[in-house]
Every structure is written in structure tokens, then in C-alpha cells.
Amino acid sequence: MNAVGIDVSKGKSTVAIMRPFGEVVAESFEVAHTDAELRKLACFLEKLPGETRIVMEYTGNYWQPIAKVLHDAGIFVSIVNALLIYKYGNNSIRKGKTDKLDAVKIANYCLDRWTVLERYTPVDQIRQALKTCRRQYDQYIRLKVNLKNNLITLLDGTFPGLNILFKSAPRNMDGHEKWVDFAGKFWHRECICGNSEKAFTNQYKKWCAKAGYRFREEKASSIYAHAVSQVNTLPMTDSIKRLVTLAVSQLNTIIETISVIQHEMLTLATQLPEYPVVMRMFGVGSVLGPQLMAEIGDVRRFDRKQSLVAFAGVDAPPCQSGTFESKIRHISKRGSPRLRKTLFQVMSTIIQHAPADDPVFQFLDRKRREGKHYYVYMTAAANKFLRIYYGTVMAYLEKL
């Protein structure tokens, strides 16, 4: 048996090969992440006598090309959580960390866990693309929040309170928000109160028709009254106008990008076998549904519902020693933070609509009436939702 430990880093990895009782098959060596180098490594490992198993850590996306080439070569590859490797074999007083030492440590881990290692299985292309879209979606959402805050800060100096004048939801076709587009046209309060109310109403009506928004005369009156009542701290100059319009343009670009990604995620999600049953679950819509499927992945990779709950990190591990048993247990948070965020949003939707016949809401409402803390009943409901998700989806997939 040949235990291969690969310490993965960007652009290159360090390989160590061990056998039982500390036998070193080959001194630690480096391999570049190029097609030729990785194929050369695969050929070398194939020629080793006996069974060969490879272990490497989840390290960003750096491990993926190595795993792909070695898996395609028919070699047993196992990808292990970095925390398990970190906590394994830390019994040395002397501190020291090098890529070679880490590779040897991973190889020894491979030897000790030989019989329980899980074989790496590549994710199908649709699920991989959906997960990548979700990662990009999160990046652009963060940009959107930053740019929106930046625009509001600028408007506090030119037109205070403009961002709260409109309550309409974002448009479905492009995600534009009315107050953002309005700020691009009427970027300063003087653009409104510098004219009569009737003149502004006509301007607002033409803008609504051109921008594709609904016009209401009473809304124009309330906007005019608000503009007159405010005090601007930034002057109405070309330089300030340029700053505001640039901020609006950048924000709208990000909003449109997010809208495109959401549409792409929904298109990919419709190609997954569990799509119909997931979308029928309460609290899961066209936005949260694809995100949920992207983060959970193929539910068949979990052998039981508790595994899915643990993957999300919403399980509460026991804390007991001797006669002591803790009555206050916290969730592990060892799983996917993105999945926990999506579950929290689903629970918020369920609370907002309060469907009396939904089992998740009934459970959540019961915990809430018992006086549980907000995060306690939200987490407990997320746990309940995942158990129902697992059972429902698994039963549906078994019928296909």
C-alpha cells in the first residue's frame, strides 16, 4: 500500500509517498500544476507496486486540476477537509511548518485512515456551473451593497432622503430600482425645487414614461414637497453631478449583472432532477431555490439526513464529561456558511408569510411561543427544513 500525501498550494504542490511503519517510498518532491507535470506524476504513481491512494486538502480551487488528472488516470483520490489534517498528529513540542512536513503528515493521515477514505467523485458540469454562479452572485451582491451605500452617502449631501421616497420592488427584467434611476435624472434637490411643482410634475411624467415606471400625480407632489423641505450640503456643480451619475451608472451595472446571474442560475437549476420538488417547498422561490440547490448539491451524496444537517453546520453537538452534561448547546458552524445564510433567508420568508399549514412554520411558531431566542428558533427551523428537504428530495429521486 502506497499512501501519497499532496500539500497543495498555488501553482505547485509537494508530494510525499509513504508505506506502513514509516517506510519512505520517495523523498518529498514538488510538482507544477501543468498538464505535462501532472500527467508525469500520474504515470509515476501508476508504476508503484501495490495499491496507491492519494489524499489532499480542500485548498481553495488549487486542488481541482490535480484531482481531475489523477482521477482520470484511474487512481484513488480522496479530498479531505483541511481542519482534519490540521488536528491530526499534532503531538510534537517543537513547532515547525514546511510544505514537505505537511505532505508527510498528509501521507501518514492516509495510512491511518486507509480503510475509511472516501473516493473523490467529480461534480457534474451543471451543478459545478450552478455553484460557480452562486459564488459570483455573492461577490456581486457585496459590491452592490458597497456601491449602494456610496450612492446614499453622496445623496445625503445633494438630496437627503431620496432613497426612501420609493417603495416599489426592483423590476423583474433587469433588477433596476426606481430610486436609483430617479437619482440619475434628479441628482440634486435643486433639480426639483428649482422649478414650479407643475413643471416638475410634467418632467417626472416624461421621465416615468421613458424609464418604464408607473406615474402617479400624488407621488410627484410628495416628491416635490420632500425636496423643498430638505437642506443640501453639496453644491449643484458639474463635478458633484458627475460623481452622482457615475455612482448611479456603476450601481446599475452591478444590478444588471446580478439579474443576469440570477437568470442563469434559474436556467441551470431547471436542468437538475430535484428542481420540481424543491421549488414546491414553501419559502423557496426563483432566487433562493437555485441558491439552495447550488449549496446542497446532489443530496444523494449524504447517507442520512443528519449528515446534511451537519454539512450545513446547524447541528448542536453534545457536550458531556463524567457526570456533567451541558444544557446549553451551540450549533457547530463547521459547515457551509453560504448554506446557512440561504436557510436563514428561507426562514425569514416563511415567517413573513406565516403559512398555517406548513410544518416548518408550525414548528418555528411553536418554538417562538415557548419564548425561545430569535436565533434559537430560526436555527431549529432551518434544521427541521433540511430534514424535510432530505426526505422529500430523496423520495422523489428514488421514483425517477
FENCORRA-V687518 format. One record per pair of residues at least 4 apart in sequence whose ideal C-beta (glycine too) atoms are under 8 Angstrom apart, sorted by sequence separation. I is the first residue (numbers start at 1). J is the second residue. D is the distance in whole Angstrom. If there is no record, write none. Layout:
((I	J	D) (I	J	D))
This chain:
((9	13	6) (18	22	7) (19	23	4) (33	37	7) (34	38	7) (35	39	6) (36	40	6) (37	41	7) (38	42	6) (39	43	6) (40	44	6) (41	45	6) (42	46	6) (43	47	7) (44	48	8) (48	52	5) (59	63	5) (62	66	8) (63	67	6) (64	68	6) (65	69	6) (66	70	6) (67	71	6) (68	72	6) (69	73	7) (71	75	7) (80	84	5) (81	85	8) (82	86	6) (83	87	6) (84	88	6) (86	90	8) (92	96	8) (97	101	6) (98	102	7) (99	103	6) (100	104	7) (101	105	6) (102	106	6) (103	107	6) (104	108	6) (105	109	6) (106	110	7) (107	111	7) (108	112	6) (109	113	6) (110	114	7) (113	117	5) (123	127	5) (124	128	7) (125	129	6) (126	130	6) (127	131	6) (128	132	6) (129	133	6) (130	134	7) (131	135	7) (132	136	7) (133	137	6) (134	138	7) (135	139	7) (136	140	6) (137	141	6) (138	142	7) (139	143	7) (140	144	6) (141	145	7) (142	146	7) (143	147	6) (144	148	6) (145	149	6) (146	150	6) (147	151	6) (148	152	6) (149	153	6) (150	154	7) (151	155	6) (152	156	6) (153	157	8) (154	158	7) (155	159	5) (156	160	5) (161	165	7) (171	175	6) (176	180	7) (177	181	7) (178	182	6) (179	183	6) (180	184	7) (181	185	7) (182	186	6) (183	187	6) (187	191	7) (189	193	6) (190	194	4) (195	199	4) (196	200	7) (197	201	6) (198	202	7) (199	203	7) (200	204	6) (201	205	6) (202	206	7) (203	207	6) (204	208	6) (205	209	7) (206	210	6) (207	211	6) (208	212	8) (215	219	8) (216	220	7) (217	221	7) (218	222	7) (219	223	6) (220	224	6) (221	225	6) (222	226	6) (223	227	6) (224	228	6) (225	229	6) (226	230	7) (232	236	8) (236	240	7) (237	241	7) (238	242	6) (239	243	7) (240	244	7) (241	245	6) (242	246	6) (243	247	6) (244	248	6) (245	249	6) (246	250	6) (247	251	6) (248	252	6) (249	253	6) (250	254	7) (251	255	6) (252	256	6) (253	257	6) (254	258	6) (255	259	7) (256	260	7) (257	261	6) (258	262	6) (259	263	7) (260	264	6) (261	265	6) (262	266	6) (263	267	6) (264	268	6) (265	269	6) (266	270	7) (267	271	8) (268	272	8) (271	275	7) (274	278	5) (275	279	6) (276	280	7) (277	281	7) (284	288	5) (285	289	6) (286	290	8) (287	291	7) (288	292	6) (289	293	7) (290	294	6) (291	295	6) (292	296	6) (293	297	8) (297	301	7) (303	307	6) (304	308	8) (305	309	7) (306	310	6) (307	311	6) (308	312	7) (320	324	7) (333	337	8) (335	339	7) (336	340	7) (337	341	6) (338	342	7) (339	343	6) (340	344	6) (341	345	7) (342	346	6) (343	347	6) (344	348	6) (345	349	7) (346	350	7) (347	351	6) (348	352	6) (349	353	6) (350	354	8) (358	362	7) (359	363	6) (360	364	6) (361	365	6) (362	366	6) (363	367	7) (364	368	6) (365	369	6) (366	370	7) (368	372	6) (372	376	4) (373	377	7) (374	378	6) (375	379	6) (376	380	6) (377	381	6) (378	382	7) (379	383	7) (380	384	7) (381	385	6) (382	386	7) (383	387	7) (384	388	7) (385	389	6) (386	390	6) (387	391	7) (388	392	6) (389	393	6) (390	394	6) (391	395	6) (392	396	6) (393	397	6) (394	398	6) (395	399	7) (396	400	7) (8	13	5) (9	14	8) (18	23	7) (19	24	8) (32	37	4) (33	38	7) (58	63	7) (70	75	5) (80	85	6) (96	101	6) (97	102	7) (123	128	5) (155	160	7) (170	175	5) (171	176	5) (176	181	6) (186	191	5) (195	200	5) (208	213	5) (215	220	8) (235	240	6) (236	241	8) (270	275	5) (279	284	6) (283	288	7) (284	289	4) (302	307	4) (309	314	6) (310	315	5) (320	325	4) (335	340	7) (350	355	7) (356	361	7) (367	372	5) (372	377	5) (7	13	6) (18	24	6) (19	25	6) (31	37	5) (46	52	8) (57	63	7) (71	77	5) (170	176	6) (171	177	8) (185	191	8) (186	192	6) (207	213	8) (208	214	7) (209	215	7) (234	240	5) (269	275	6) (278	284	6) (279	285	8) (302	308	5) (309	315	5) (319	325	7) (320	326	7) (355	361	5) (356	362	8) (6	13	5) (7	14	4) (17	24	7) (18	25	7) (31	38	7) (45	52	5) (56	63	5) (70	77	5) (110	117	7) (155	162	5) (170	177	5) (193	200	8) (208	215	4) (279	286	8) (318	325	8) (319	326	4) (333	340	8) (354	361	6) (6	14	7) (17	25	4) (123	131	7) (155	163	6) (192	200	5) (195	203	7) (284	292	6) (318	326	8) (350	358	7) (372	380	7) (6	15	5) (7	16	8) (17	26	5) (31	40	8) (45	54	7) (168	177	8) (299	308	7) (302	311	7) (306	315	7) (367	376	7) (368	377	5) (5	15	7) (6	16	8) (16	26	8) (31	41	5) (56	66	7) (67	77	5) (168	178	5) (205	215	5) (279	289	5) (319	329	6) (350	360	6) (351	361	8) (367	377	4) (4	15	6) (5	16	5) (15	26	8) (56	67	7) (152	163	5) (166	177	8) (204	215	7) (278	289	6) (318	329	7) (350	361	5) (354	365	8) (4	16	7) (5	17	8) (16	28	5) (67	79	6) (151	163	8) (166	178	4) (296	308	7) (317	329	7) (4	17	5) (5	18	7) (15	28	7) (166	179	4) (316	329	4) (347	360	8) (351	364	7) (364	377	6) (367	380	5) (3	17	7) (14	28	6) (15	29	6) (165	179	6) (275	289	8) (278	292	7) (316	330	7) (350	364	7) (364	378	7) (367	381	7) (2	17	6) (3	18	5) (14	29	7) (15	30	8) (164	179	8) (205	220	7) (278	293	6) (296	311	8) (316	331	5) (317	332	6) (2	18	8) (3	19	7) (14	30	6) (15	31	6) (54	70	6) (63	79	6) (89	105	6) (163	179	5) (166	182	7) (201	217	6) (204	220	5) (315	331	6) (316	332	7) (364	380	7) (2	19	6) (13	30	7) (14	31	8) (85	102	8) (88	105	7) (162	179	6) (165	182	8) (314	331	5) (315	332	6) (347	364	7) (363	380	7) (364	381	4) (1	19	7) (12	30	5) (13	31	5) (275	293	7) (313	331	6) (363	381	6) (1	20	7) (12	31	7) (89	108	6) (201	220	4) (204	223	7) (274	293	7) (313	332	5) (12	32	5) (13	33	7) (85	105	7) (88	108	8) (89	109	7) (162	182	7) (163	183	8) (200	220	7) (201	221	7) (266	286	5) (269	289	6) (313	333	5) (361	381	8) (364	384	8) (11	32	7) (12	33	6) (54	75	6) (56	77	8) (58	79	6) (85	106	6) (88	109	5) (162	183	6) (269	290	4) (272	293	6) (313	334	5) (314	335	7) (360	381	6) (363	384	5) (11	33	6) (54	76	7) (56	78	8) (57	79	7) (58	80	7) (185	207	5) (268	290	7) (310	332	7) (313	335	3) (2	25	6) (25	48	7) (52	75	6) (53	76	4) (54	77	5) (55	78	5) (56	79	6) (57	80	6) (58	81	6) (59	82	7) (197	220	8) (200	223	8) (201	224	8) (266	289	8) (312	335	5) (313	336	7) (52	76	7) (53	77	8) (54	78	7) (55	79	8) (56	80	7) (57	81	7) (58	82	6) (85	109	6) (88	112	8) (159	183	7) (162	186	8) (197	221	7) (200	224	5) (262	286	8) (266	290	5) (269	293	5) (310	334	7) (311	335	5) (312	336	6) (313	337	7) (360	384	5) (45	70	7) (51	76	8) (53	78	7) (55	80	6) (57	82	4) (84	109	8) (182	207	8) (262	287	6) (265	290	4) (269	294	8) (274	299	7) (310	335	6) (311	336	7) (359	384	7) (360	385	5) (15	41	7) (80	106	8) (185	211	8) (265	291	7) (313	339	8) (314	340	6) (38	65	7) (42	69	6) (46	73	7) (159	186	7) (197	224	5) (312	339	5) (313	340	6) (38	66	6) (41	69	8) (42	70	6) (45	73	8) (46	74	8) (57	85	5) (155	183	6) (159	187	7) (262	290	8) (311	339	7) (312	340	6) (360	388	7) (33	62	7) (41	70	7) (46	75	7) (80	109	7) (151	180	7) (158	187	6) (159	188	6) (160	189	8) (265	294	7) (314	343	7) (359	388	7) (39	69	6) (43	73	8) (45	75	6) (158	188	5) (159	189	5) (181	211	5) (17	48	7) (38	69	4) (42	73	4) (158	189	7) (192	223	7) (193	224	7) (312	343	7) (347	378	5) (350	381	7) (33	65	5) (38	70	7) (78	110	8) (148	180	8) (151	183	7) (155	187	8) (181	213	7) (192	224	6) (33	66	7) (42	75	7) (35	69	7) (39	73	8) (193	227	5) (344	378	6) (347	381	5) (31	66	8) (178	213	6) (192	227	4) (193	228	5) (347	382	6) (346	382	8) (80	117	8) (189	227	4) (344	382	7) (347	385	7) (78	117	4) (343	382	4) (346	385	7) (78	118	6) (4	45	6) (76	117	8) (78	119	6) (79	120	5) (171	212	7) (189	230	5) (295	336	6) (77	119	7) (78	120	6) (190	232	7) (340	382	7) (343	385	7) (2	45	7) (13	56	8) (76	119	6) (77	120	4) (189	232	5) (295	338	5) (296	339	7) (343	386	7) (188	232	7) (295	339	4) (168	213	8) (191	236	8) (2	48	5) (168	214	8) (188	234	8) (190	236	5) (291	338	8) (292	339	8) (295	342	6) (2	50	6) (4	52	6) (6	54	6) (8	56	5) (188	236	5) (331	379	6) (1	50	6) (2	51	7) (4	53	7) (5	54	8) (6	55	7) (7	56	8) (8	57	6) (13	62	8) (57	106	7) (71	120	6) (1	51	5) (2	52	4) (3	53	6) (4	54	4) (5	55	6) (6	56	4) (7	57	8) (9	59	7) (10	60	8) (56	106	7) (292	342	5) (1	52	8) (2	53	7) (4	55	7) (5	56	8) (8	59	4) (11	62	8) (55	106	5) (71	122	7) (291	342	5) (292	343	8) (1	53	7) (3	55	7) (10	62	6) (55	107	7) (188	240	7) (9	62	7) (13	66	6) (67	120	6) (188	241	7) (8	62	5) (55	109	6) (68	122	7) (187	241	6) (288	342	6) (292	346	7) (8	63	5) (55	110	4) (67	122	8) (54	110	7) (188	244	8) (6	63	8) (53	110	6) (165	222	8) (187	244	4) (288	345	6) (8	66	7) (55	113	8) (165	223	6) (187	245	6) (288	346	6) (6	66	6) (184	244	8) (53	114	7) (165	226	6) (183	244	7) (184	245	6) (187	248	8) (288	349	7) (55	117	7) (284	346	6) (283	346	4) (53	117	6) (184	248	4) (283	347	7) (285	349	8) (161	226	6) (183	248	5) (184	249	7) (314	379	5) (283	349	4) (181	248	8) (283	350	4) (159	227	7) (180	248	6) (184	252	8) (282	350	6) (314	382	5) (315	383	7) (30	99	8) (161	230	6) (314	383	5) (160	230	5) (283	353	8) (312	382	7) (28	99	8) (159	230	7) (160	231	7) (180	251	6) (181	252	7) (282	353	8) (28	100	4) (160	232	7) (180	252	6) (314	386	7) (159	232	7) (282	355	5) (158	232	6) (309	383	6) (312	386	6) (28	103	5) (157	232	6) (180	255	7) (28	104	7) (157	233	5) (158	234	5) (176	252	6) (282	358	5) (156	233	8) (157	234	4) (283	360	7) (309	386	5) (158	236	8) (177	255	7) (282	360	7) (308	386	5) (309	387	7) (176	255	6) (282	361	7) (308	387	8) (154	234	8) (175	255	5) (176	256	8) (174	255	7) (175	256	6) (305	386	7) (308	389	7) (158	240	6) (174	256	5) (305	387	5) (308	390	5) (157	240	8) (175	258	6) (16	100	7) (175	259	4) (14	99	4) (170	255	8) (174	259	5) (305	390	4) (14	100	6) (18	104	7) (154	240	8) (158	244	6) (173	259	8) (304	390	8) (305	391	7) (16	103	4) (175	262	8) (14	102	7) (15	103	6) (16	104	5) (302	390	7) (14	103	4) (18	107	4) (154	243	6) (155	244	7) (9	99	7) (16	106	7) (17	107	7) (18	108	6) (154	244	5) (299	389	7) (16	107	5) (20	111	6) (299	390	6) (7	99	5) (18	110	8) (19	111	8) (7	100	8) (18	111	6) (151	244	7) (154	247	6) (296	389	7) (299	393	5) (300	394	7) (7	102	4) (299	394	6) (7	103	4) (151	247	4) (5	102	8) (6	103	7) (150	247	6) (151	248	6) (292	389	8) (300	397	7) (5	103	5) (299	397	7) (5	104	6) (7	106	6) (5	105	7) (6	106	7) (147	247	7) (151	251	6) (5	106	3) (5	107	3) (283	385	8) (4	107	6) (5	108	7) (147	250	6) (148	251	6) (3	107	5) (5	109	7) (147	251	4) (281	385	8) (3	108	7) (5	110	6) (4	110	7) (3	110	4) (144	251	7) (147	254	6) (281	388	8) (3	111	4) (281	389	7) (1	111	8) (144	254	5) (3	114	7) (143	254	5) (144	255	6) (278	389	7) (281	392	7) (1	114	7) (140	254	6) (144	258	6) (277	392	6) (278	393	7) (277	393	6) (140	257	6) (141	258	7) (140	258	5) (274	393	5) (277	396	4) (276	396	8) (137	258	7) (140	261	7) (274	396	6) (274	397	6) (137	261	5) (273	397	6) (136	261	6) (137	262	7) (273	400	6) (133	261	6) (137	265	7) (133	264	6) (134	265	7) (133	265	5) (130	265	6) (133	268	7) (130	268	4) (129	268	6) (130	269	6) (126	268	6) (130	272	8) (126	271	5) (127	272	7) (126	272	6) (137	291	7) (134	290	8) (133	290	8) (134	291	6) (130	290	7) (134	294	4) (133	294	7) (134	295	7) (130	293	7) (131	294	5) (130	294	4) (131	295	8) (131	297	7) (127	294	8) (127	297	6) (127	298	7) (123	297	7) (124	298	8) (123	298	8) (121	301	8) (138	338	7) (134	338	7) (83	334	8))
